[in-house]
Amino acid sequence: MKKGFSEYFLPTVLIGFGFFTMGLMDPLYDTYVPFFLRRYIASNAAVGALMTADNILQLVLIPIVAVWSDRTRTRIGRRMPFIIVMLPVSAVLFGLIPPLAAVSLAALIAIIFFFNIFKTSVRGPVVALMPDTIPADFRSEANGIINMMGGIGLIVSTLLLARLINVQAADGTGFDAPGSLPFGIAGVCVAAAALVLLCFVREKPGAEKPTEGRLPLAASIKAVFSGDAKNGAGRILVSLFCWFLAYEGAKPFLGLYMVEFVGADEGSAALAQGAAGISGVILAIPSGYLAHKIGRKRFIRICLAVLSLILAAIPLSSLAGGKLALGPRLSIFLALMFLYGIFWIGVVVNSFPMLWQMADYSTMGIYTGLYYTFSQSAAILAPPLTGAVIDIGGYPGLFVFGALAMSAAWFVMGGVRTGEPGDV
């Protein structure tokens, strides 16, 4: 462990339980809610449009709640009040998705709407908790650890809980509706993680001037795009918009691709995310250290270039393996997703620290919020767009689209001039 960061290792792991909850819920939601919707809706484009509900809410709520938490002062901190209320409510609502999906389309849409309000509102404070606590120069290493925790949640979700999707509990248990068991277990785990955060994480007050602790929203946004920040923040935000077009465009359809194109069963639908999650867990911490050594911008651009090649290779491998049995076809695709996870985690781990490097204590939340403003703008646009691409040209077009978006992100990222460790 690099001397200087070791004292922050355990606090970072504890903060990582917030990311663990995201890794636990998001893959189940992204993989199986489209299946629930397909019970009532045939069009992939329509399913993709409904899957943007959480992204629309994130576009609006995350910046607002993140800035709200910037300006909050309580005995337990400025982020924790949001976390201890909204995360347990999210856990309960998440467990109710499959039972209400069995009732009607209206009930399903209602529950995912209310679930996403609470899950979305808590995301900004959870993410901003780490840079509040960890010094700027160590945030790549710390972000590697918390993304590893998120990856562990993803592995538990995709490789363990997803295998229970077709297991039906005894009537009267509350888990007897199809798909309820993994969602219910995940909800219990999320509530337990919220308890860990409450009991063991203590927010540290930042060094702020008396006049900078509660900047108005407009002033906070102006601060992001003024001074030295204009040489890096804007380009990073545009670049991440491009790479999230690729990532968010594929997420809702990977499970359907596994079942309808590769030929896997529904219980295996989440394996693609699981394969990427495993490699992400393995490489999350090394990615932070390596980027600190060779430069965050350089490391991110290397990762984006390789991601473009991997996404372009998936439809080619599908065509080449079309006459193979299910086992080899599935193995080739999962191997490519494993490689995808290696380089995707390198982008995720180091992009947030680049933005946080440009922030101070008073603007940490707004930088966090703007990250989600741009990423969720891409997430709103991408699913209906890629759904339409699939409807017109088939599943291979999904990955061609992703390769082009990653290439665009690589190009834009070349103009970033700040955000490295030691920059002020």
C-alpha positions as CSV (number, residue, x, y, z in Angstrom):
1,M,0.0,0.0,0.0
2,K,1.4,3.4,-1.0
3,K,2.5,5.3,2.1
4,G,0.1,8.1,2.8
5,F,-3.0,6.4,1.6
6,S,-2.9,3.5,4.1
7,E,-4.7,5.5,6.8
8,Y,-7.6,6.1,4.4
9,F,-8.0,2.4,3.3
10,L,-10.5,1.3,6.0
11,P,-12.7,4.4,5.8
12,T,-12.8,4.0,2.0
13,V,-13.9,0.4,2.3
14,L,-16.7,1.4,4.7
15,I,-17.8,4.2,2.4
16,G,-17.8,1.6,-0.4
17,F,-20.8,-0.1,1.2
18,G,-22.8,2.7,-0.4
19,F,-21.5,1.7,-3.8
20,F,-22.1,-2.0,-2.9
21,T,-25.8,-1.2,-2.8
22,M,-25.7,0.3,-6.3
23,G,-23.8,-2.7,-7.6
24,L,-26.4,-5.0,-6.0
25,M,-29.6,-3.3,-7.3
26,D,-28.6,-1.9,-10.7
27,P,-27.8,-5.2,-12.5
28,L,-31.0,-6.9,-11.4
29,Y,-33.0,-3.8,-12.3
30,D,-31.3,-3.4,-15.7
31,T,-31.5,-7.1,-16.6
32,Y,-34.9,-8.1,-15.4
33,V,-37.2,-5.0,-15.5
34,P,-37.0,-5.2,-19.4
35,F,-38.3,-8.8,-19.1
36,F,-41.1,-7.6,-16.8
37,L,-42.0,-4.9,-19.3
38,R,-41.9,-7.4,-22.2
39,R,-44.8,-9.2,-20.6
40,Y,-46.9,-6.3,-21.7
41,I,-44.9,-4.6,-24.5
42,A,-43.5,-6.1,-27.6
43,S,-41.4,-3.2,-29.0
44,N,-37.7,-3.0,-28.0
45,A,-37.8,0.8,-28.6
46,A,-40.8,1.2,-26.3
47,V,-39.1,-0.9,-23.6
48,G,-35.9,1.2,-24.0
49,A,-38.0,4.4,-23.6
50,L,-39.5,3.2,-20.4
51,M,-36.1,2.1,-19.1
52,T,-35.0,5.7,-19.3
53,A,-37.4,6.6,-16.5
54,D,-34.6,6.3,-13.9
55,N,-32.3,8.3,-16.1
56,I,-34.7,11.2,-16.5
57,L,-35.1,11.3,-12.7
58,Q,-31.3,11.2,-12.3
59,L,-30.9,14.0,-14.7
60,V,-33.1,16.2,-12.6
61,L,-32.7,14.9,-9.0
62,I,-29.0,14.1,-8.6
63,P,-27.7,17.6,-9.2
64,I,-30.4,19.1,-7.0
65,V,-29.9,16.7,-4.1
66,A,-26.1,16.8,-4.4
67,V,-26.1,20.6,-4.2
68,W,-28.7,20.4,-1.4
69,S,-26.3,18.1,0.5
70,D,-23.4,20.6,-0.2
71,R,-25.4,23.2,1.8
72,T,-26.6,20.9,4.6
73,R,-25.1,21.0,8.0
74,T,-26.1,18.5,10.7
75,R,-24.6,16.7,13.7
76,I,-24.1,13.5,11.6
77,G,-22.8,15.3,8.5
78,R,-24.1,16.8,5.3
79,R,-24.5,13.6,3.3
80,M,-25.6,11.1,5.9
81,P,-29.1,12.5,6.6
82,F,-30.0,11.7,2.9
83,I,-28.4,8.3,3.0
84,I,-30.0,6.9,6.2
85,V,-33.5,7.9,5.0
86,M,-33.5,7.3,1.3
87,L,-31.4,4.1,1.1
88,P,-33.7,2.0,3.3
89,V,-36.8,3.2,1.5
90,S,-35.1,2.3,-1.8
91,A,-34.5,-1.2,-0.4
92,V,-38.2,-1.7,0.4
93,L,-39.4,-0.4,-2.9
94,F,-36.9,-2.5,-4.8
95,G,-38.2,-5.7,-3.2
96,L,-41.7,-4.7,-4.3
97,I,-40.9,-4.5,-8.0
98,P,-41.6,-8.2,-9.0
99,P,-44.8,-8.6,-7.0
100,L,-46.3,-5.4,-8.6
101,A,-44.9,-6.4,-12.0
102,A,-47.2,-9.5,-11.8
103,V,-50.3,-7.2,-11.2
104,S,-50.3,-5.0,-14.2
105,L,-48.3,-2.7,-16.4
106,A,-49.6,0.4,-14.5
107,A,-48.5,-1.1,-11.2
108,L,-45.1,-1.9,-12.6
109,I,-44.6,1.6,-14.0
110,A,-45.7,3.1,-10.7
111,I,-43.3,1.1,-8.5
112,I,-40.3,1.7,-10.7
113,F,-41.1,5.4,-10.7
114,F,-41.2,5.7,-6.9
115,F,-38.2,3.4,-6.5
116,N,-36.2,5.5,-8.8
117,I,-37.1,8.7,-7.0
118,F,-35.5,7.4,-3.8
119,K,-32.6,5.5,-5.4
120,T,-31.7,8.5,-7.6
121,S,-31.9,11.0,-4.7
122,V,-29.5,9.1,-2.6
123,R,-26.9,8.5,-5.3
124,G,-25.3,12.0,-5.2
125,P,-24.8,12.1,-1.4
126,V,-23.4,8.5,-1.5
127,V,-20.9,9.4,-4.3
128,A,-19.9,12.7,-2.7
129,L,-19.1,11.0,0.6
130,M,-15.7,9.8,-0.6
131,P,-14.2,13.0,-1.9
132,D,-15.4,14.7,1.3
133,T,-13.2,12.4,3.3
134,I,-10.2,11.5,1.1
135,P,-7.6,14.0,0.0
136,A,-7.5,14.9,-3.7
137,D,-4.3,13.2,-4.6
138,F,-5.5,9.8,-3.3
139,R,-8.9,9.8,-4.9
140,S,-8.0,7.5,-7.8
141,E,-6.8,4.9,-5.4
142,A,-9.9,5.4,-3.2
143,N,-12.2,5.4,-6.2
144,G,-10.7,2.1,-7.1
145,I,-11.6,0.6,-3.7
146,I,-15.2,1.9,-3.8
147,N,-15.7,0.7,-7.3
148,M,-14.4,-2.7,-6.2
149,M,-17.1,-2.7,-3.6
150,G,-19.6,-1.8,-6.2
151,G,-18.2,-4.6,-8.3
152,I,-18.6,-7.1,-5.5
153,G,-22.2,-6.1,-5.3
154,L,-22.6,-6.6,-9.0
155,I,-21.0,-10.1,-8.7
156,V,-23.4,-11.1,-5.9
157,S,-26.3,-9.7,-7.9
158,T,-25.4,-11.3,-11.3
159,L,-23.8,-14.6,-10.3
160,L,-25.8,-15.5,-7.2
161,L,-29.1,-13.6,-6.9
162,A,-29.9,-13.7,-10.6
163,R,-29.7,-17.5,-10.6
164,L,-32.8,-17.4,-8.3
165,I,-34.9,-15.4,-10.8
166,N,-37.0,-18.5,-11.6
167,V,-37.1,-19.9,-8.1
168,Q,-40.5,-19.3,-6.5
169,A,-40.9,-19.3,-2.8
170,A,-43.8,-20.8,-0.9
171,D,-47.1,-18.9,-1.1
172,G,-47.6,-16.4,1.7
173,T,-44.0,-15.7,2.2
174,G,-44.1,-12.4,0.3
175,F,-41.6,-13.8,-2.2
176,D,-44.1,-15.9,-4.2
177,A,-44.4,-13.7,-7.3
178,P,-42.1,-14.6,-10.2
179,G,-38.7,-13.0,-9.7
180,S,-39.4,-11.8,-6.2
181,L,-36.7,-13.8,-4.4
182,P,-33.5,-12.1,-5.8
183,F,-35.1,-8.7,-5.5
184,G,-36.2,-9.3,-2.0
185,I,-32.8,-10.6,-0.8
186,A,-31.1,-7.6,-2.5
187,G,-33.4,-5.3,-0.7
188,V,-32.5,-6.8,2.7
189,C,-28.8,-6.5,1.8
190,V,-29.2,-2.8,0.9
191,A,-30.9,-2.1,4.2
192,A,-28.0,-3.8,6.0
193,A,-25.4,-1.7,4.1
194,A,-27.3,1.5,5.0
195,L,-26.9,0.4,8.7
196,V,-23.2,-0.1,8.2
197,L,-22.8,3.4,6.8
198,L,-24.7,4.9,9.7
199,C,-22.8,3.0,12.4
200,F,-19.2,3.2,11.1
201,V,-18.8,6.1,8.7
202,R,-18.1,9.5,10.2
203,E,-18.1,12.5,7.9
204,K,-15.2,14.9,8.4
205,P,-15.8,18.7,8.1
206,G,-13.9,20.3,5.2
207,A,-11.7,23.3,5.3
208,E,-14.0,26.0,4.0
209,K,-14.0,29.8,4.2
210,P,-17.0,31.3,6.0
211,T,-18.4,32.6,2.7
212,E,-17.9,29.5,0.6
213,G,-19.8,26.8,2.5
214,R,-23.2,27.4,1.0
215,L,-22.8,28.7,-2.6
216,P,-26.1,29.2,-4.5
217,L,-26.7,26.7,-7.3
218,A,-26.1,29.2,-10.1
219,A,-22.8,30.3,-8.5
220,S,-21.8,26.7,-8.1
221,I,-22.3,25.9,-11.7
222,K,-20.5,29.1,-12.8
223,A,-17.6,28.1,-10.7
224,V,-17.3,24.8,-12.6
225,F,-17.0,26.5,-15.9
226,S,-14.8,29.4,-14.9
227,G,-11.1,29.8,-14.3
228,D,-8.8,26.7,-14.8
229,A,-11.9,24.4,-14.8
230,K,-12.9,25.5,-18.3
231,N,-9.7,23.8,-19.6
232,G,-10.8,20.4,-18.4
233,A,-14.3,20.1,-16.8
234,G,-16.3,20.8,-20.0
235,R,-14.4,18.4,-22.1
236,I,-14.5,15.7,-19.5
237,L,-18.2,16.1,-19.3
238,V,-18.7,15.9,-23.0
239,S,-16.4,12.9,-23.2
240,L,-18.2,11.0,-20.5
241,F,-21.5,11.8,-22.3
242,C,-20.1,9.9,-25.3
243,W,-18.8,6.9,-23.4
244,F,-22.1,6.6,-21.4
245,L,-24.0,6.6,-24.7
246,A,-22.2,3.3,-25.4
247,Y,-22.5,1.9,-21.9
248,E,-26.1,2.9,-21.1
249,G,-27.3,2.0,-24.6
250,A,-26.2,-1.6,-24.1
251,K,-27.2,-2.2,-20.5
252,P,-31.0,-2.7,-21.0
253,F,-30.5,-5.1,-23.9
254,L,-27.6,-7.3,-22.8
255,G,-30.0,-9.7,-21.0
256,L,-32.3,-9.8,-24.0
257,Y,-29.2,-10.3,-26.3
258,M,-28.1,-13.2,-24.2
259,V,-31.5,-14.9,-24.4
260,E,-32.7,-14.0,-27.9
261,F,-29.5,-13.9,-29.8
262,V,-26.9,-16.1,-28.0
263,G,-29.6,-18.6,-26.9
264,A,-29.0,-18.6,-23.1
265,D,-31.8,-19.1,-20.6
266,E,-33.2,-16.3,-18.5
267,G,-31.3,-17.4,-15.4
268,S,-28.1,-16.8,-17.3
269,A,-29.2,-13.4,-18.7
270,A,-27.1,-11.4,-16.2
271,L,-23.9,-13.4,-16.8
272,A,-22.6,-10.7,-19.2
273,Q,-22.7,-8.0,-16.6
274,G,-21.3,-10.6,-14.1
275,A,-18.3,-11.3,-16.3
276,A,-17.5,-7.6,-16.7
277,G,-18.1,-7.2,-12.9
278,I,-15.5,-9.8,-12.0
279,S,-12.8,-8.2,-14.1
280,G,-13.8,-4.8,-12.7
281,V,-13.4,-6.0,-9.1
282,I,-10.0,-7.5,-9.9
283,L,-8.7,-4.4,-11.7
284,A,-10.5,-1.6,-9.8
285,I,-7.7,-0.9,-7.3
286,P,-4.8,-1.4,-9.7
287,S,-6.5,1.0,-12.2
288,G,-6.4,3.8,-9.6
289,Y,-2.7,3.2,-8.8
290,L,-1.7,2.9,-12.5
291,A,-3.5,6.0,-13.5
292,H,-1.9,7.9,-10.7
293,K,1.5,6.8,-12.0
294,I,1.1,7.4,-15.8
295,G,-1.6,10.1,-15.7
296,R,-5.4,9.9,-15.5
297,K,-6.0,11.4,-18.9
298,R,-3.5,9.1,-20.7
299,F,-4.9,6.0,-18.9
300,I,-8.5,6.8,-19.7
301,R,-7.7,7.3,-23.4
302,I,-5.9,4.0,-23.6
303,C,-9.0,2.3,-22.0
304,L,-11.4,4.1,-24.4
305,A,-9.4,3.0,-27.4
306,V,-9.4,-0.7,-26.3
307,L,-13.1,-0.5,-25.5
308,S,-13.9,0.6,-29.0
309,L,-12.0,-2.4,-30.4
310,I,-13.8,-4.8,-28.1
311,L,-17.2,-3.5,-28.9
312,A,-16.4,-3.7,-32.6
313,A,-15.2,-7.3,-32.2
314,I,-18.5,-8.5,-30.6
315,P,-20.6,-8.5,-33.8
316,L,-17.7,-10.0,-35.8
317,S,-17.3,-12.8,-33.3
318,S,-21.1,-13.4,-33.3
319,L,-21.0,-13.8,-37.1
320,A,-18.0,-16.1,-36.9
321,G,-19.5,-18.2,-34.2
322,G,-23.0,-18.4,-35.5
323,K,-22.8,-22.1,-36.3
324,L,-21.2,-23.1,-33.0
325,A,-23.1,-24.7,-30.2
326,L,-24.4,-22.6,-27.3
327,G,-21.5,-23.3,-25.0
328,P,-18.8,-21.9,-27.3
329,R,-20.9,-19.0,-28.4
330,L,-21.6,-18.1,-24.8
331,S,-17.9,-18.5,-23.8
332,I,-16.7,-16.2,-26.6
333,F,-19.2,-13.5,-25.7
334,L,-18.5,-13.7,-21.9
335,A,-14.7,-13.6,-22.6
336,L,-15.2,-10.3,-24.5
337,M,-17.3,-8.9,-21.7
338,F,-14.6,-9.9,-19.2
339,L,-12.1,-7.9,-21.3
340,Y,-14.6,-5.1,-21.5
341,G,-14.9,-4.9,-17.7
342,I,-11.1,-4.6,-17.4
343,F,-10.9,-1.4,-19.4
344,W,-14.3,0.0,-18.5
345,I,-13.4,0.1,-14.8
346,G,-10.3,2.1,-15.8
347,V,-12.5,4.8,-17.2
348,V,-14.9,4.8,-14.3
349,V,-12.3,4.8,-11.5
350,N,-10.4,7.8,-12.9
351,S,-13.0,10.1,-14.5
352,F,-14.6,11.1,-11.2
353,P,-11.3,12.0,-9.5
354,M,-10.4,14.2,-12.5
355,L,-13.5,16.3,-11.9
356,W,-13.1,16.2,-8.1
357,Q,-9.5,17.5,-8.5
358,M,-11.0,20.7,-9.9
359,A,-13.5,21.1,-7.0
360,D,-13.2,22.5,-3.5
361,Y,-15.3,21.7,-0.4
362,S,-18.1,24.1,-1.4
363,T,-18.5,22.8,-5.0
364,M,-17.9,19.0,-4.5
365,G,-21.6,18.3,-4.8
366,I,-22.1,20.3,-7.9
367,Y,-19.2,18.6,-9.7
368,T,-20.8,15.3,-8.6
369,G,-24.2,16.5,-9.8
370,L,-22.8,17.6,-13.2
371,Y,-21.2,14.3,-13.7
372,Y,-24.6,12.7,-13.4
373,T,-26.3,15.4,-15.5
374,F,-24.1,14.5,-18.5
375,S,-24.0,10.8,-17.9
376,Q,-27.8,10.6,-17.4
377,S,-28.5,12.8,-20.4
378,A,-26.7,10.1,-22.4
379,A,-28.6,7.4,-20.5
380,I,-31.9,9.0,-21.5
381,L,-31.0,9.2,-25.1
382,A,-29.2,5.9,-25.5
383,P,-31.8,3.1,-24.7
384,P,-34.6,4.2,-27.1
385,L,-31.9,4.9,-29.7
386,T,-30.2,1.6,-29.4
387,G,-33.6,-0.1,-29.1
388,A,-34.5,1.4,-32.5
389,V,-31.2,0.3,-33.9
390,I,-31.9,-3.3,-32.8
391,D,-35.4,-3.2,-34.3
392,I,-34.0,-2.0,-37.6
393,G,-30.7,-3.9,-38.0
394,G,-30.6,-6.5,-35.3
395,Y,-28.4,-6.9,-32.2
396,P,-25.0,-6.5,-33.9
397,G,-25.8,-2.8,-34.5
398,L,-25.9,-2.3,-30.7
399,F,-22.2,-2.9,-30.4
400,V,-21.3,-1.0,-33.6
401,F,-23.0,2.0,-32.1
402,G,-21.1,1.5,-28.9
403,A,-17.7,1.4,-30.7
404,L,-18.4,4.7,-32.5
405,A,-19.5,6.4,-29.2
406,M,-16.3,5.2,-27.4
407,S,-14.2,6.5,-30.3
408,A,-15.8,9.9,-30.0
409,A,-15.1,9.9,-26.3
410,W,-11.4,9.2,-27.0
411,F,-11.2,12.1,-29.4
412,V,-12.8,14.6,-27.0
413,M,-10.8,13.5,-24.1
414,G,-7.6,14.5,-25.9
415,G,-8.4,18.2,-25.2
416,V,-8.4,17.9,-21.4
417,R,-5.6,19.8,-19.7
418,T,-6.3,19.5,-16.0
419,G,-7.4,16.9,-13.4
420,E,-4.2,15.1,-12.6
421,P,-3.0,14.4,-9.1
422,G,-1.3,17.6,-7.8
423,D,-3.2,20.0,-10.1
424,V,-4.9,22.8,-8.2
